[in-house]
């Protein structure tokens, strides 16, 4: 679901900017900014998932040691 939101943001935000303002330069800038925001959000979510997996491994290893 989150991936769909990110993908739709990449497509719709620049198109809406182009339709509303009619300025292709500003639409291009909006597309670049939207792509960077989505990229950073993807990296942050990947890091969070990795941390959660590491914590789950630690918990399972501590249970095995008992």
C-alpha positions, 0 to 999 in steps of 0.5 A: 500500500505504501509503495502504491502511494509513493508511486502515485505521488511521483506521477500525480504531483508534477502533473497537477503542478503542470495543470494548475500552474501551466509552468513546465519548469516548475513542474520539472522541479516538482518532479525532481523534489518528489522523486528525492522525497520518495527516495529518502522515504524508501531508505528510511523505511528500509532502515526501520525494517532492518532494525526491526529484523535485527531486534527480532533475531536478538529476541529469538536468540536470547530465547534459544540460550535459555 
